[in-house]
Amino acid sequence: MKKEELARLEAYLRKTFGTKNLTVRARPKKNDSAEVYIGDDFTAVLYREDEDGEVSYQFQMAILDMDLEEA
């Protein structure tokens, strides 16, 4: 993904999740996805889908059982 696209996604996710501490970073050697961080913590992978000229994004976040115990 290009820098402009990453910046647009970052702005959208910051607004959606209500935090300025969220960053969207390019993945090494991958052009179809990016990594999402809150602070220094890896949070999710964001995949770019381009089907028949229609672009959409898939936000994939894993939640570990041990993380639920801390909540």
Residue pairs with C-beta under 8 A, 6 or more apart in sequence:
1 9
1 26
1 31
1 32
1 33
1 34
1 48
3 26
5 48
6 24
6 25
6 26
6 34
7 24
9 24
9 34
9 46
9 57
10 22
10 23
10 24
13 22
13 24
13 36
13 59
14 20
14 22
17 38
19 38
21 38
21 39
22 36
22 37
22 38
22 43
23 36
23 37
24 34
24 35
24 36
24 37
24 46
25 34
25 35
25 36
25 37
26 34
26 35
27 33
27 34
27 35
27 45
32 47
32 48
33 45
33 46
33 47
33 48
34 45
34 46
34 48
35 42
35 44
35 45
35 46
36 42
36 43
36 44
36 45
36 46
36 59
36 61
37 43
43 61
44 59
44 60
44 61
44 62
45 59
45 60
46 57
46 58
46 59
46 60
47 57
47 58
47 60
48 55
48 56
48 57
49 55
49 56
49 57
49 58
